[in-house]
Amino acid sequence: MTSFLSVQDLKVHFPTPDGIVKATDGLSFDLERGETLGIVGESGSGKSVSSSAIMGLQRGTSAQVSGKILLEGEDLLTVSDEEMRLLRGGEVAMIFQDPLSAMHPYYTVGNQISEAYRVHNDVTKKAARTRTIEMLERVGIPQPDRRVDDYPHQFSGGMRQRAMIAMGLINDPGLLIADEPTTALDVTVQAQILDLLQDLQREFNSAVIIITHDLGVVAEMADDVLVMYAGRAVEYGPCKEILTHPEMPYTWGLLSSVPDVMGDTNARLIPIPGNPPSLLNPPPGCAFHPRCMHRDKVPGDLCRTELPELTPARSGGQHTKRCHLTNPDAVYQTEILPEIAPDLVEEDK
């Protein structure tokens, strides 16, 4: 059975005077309608570039894009520019990271949302305005019949994000990509936005990709998680499995550097040492090895010389990891977990 969205061996490379920047290098994942995929990783890991490729935003640039992006069996990399234009905003929509820069400052919020609707529907301006007011009300904008004529700068950060969600969902898309949808919002507004996305997803039965560095957002929303590092997937599988039995040291680092407000106040935060590698000249072998504290546990210097493949995790199922450690779950349970969640270890005893 074909998945609603199937990304296969996606590569997005950018030629520069200094060489090829491999922003995404062989990424694969599947997503069904009604499900949410969380893509996590540090800045520069290739998260947003991958989503831009799905939206076809690299067309007309110097980017070299290869692989397959199958939406209901149709490869988005082979459709014409006109077909992609009709899909973009219609069947495939995106909520951008910064709504203030994503929305045009010279046009009202209602004008921009109405235009997105009229591009894909043969309706009058009056009908589009009515539909826009309806969507603004649905995403929780107060007095939508009045605020529809306001400009983006007249909206608060949370309201602009709601307006972007209304624009993204106005054509009932099958696939919605949310790129850092809660960045720069306070915690209460973040929770409201996430609840709104989940409610609307259930209503429209959309497939959702949420791109974030916040593992709390992933735990709240995602069915599956894809952890990216240096343009590649390093761990992929069901959200619960990734968060409770991670098997890639990079994922351990992401989990170890997040405070648990409900956990042990004496637990230490363990930052990931070093910096992400240059995608222009990535290190040989496992790209994470210069920062990995466990590379010497692998015999034969494999981490420094051989790129590990995505292989099934010891927990089985659909959980895969890219690591040379033979029993990473045991290392996590005995060395990492006691440091970051000693209360959980004590409970197990």
Summary of the structure (lengths in Angstrom):
residues: 349
radius of gyration: 21.4
end to end distance: 43.9
largest distance: 69.9
contacts: 1104
relative contact order: 0.13
helix: 40%
strand: 21%
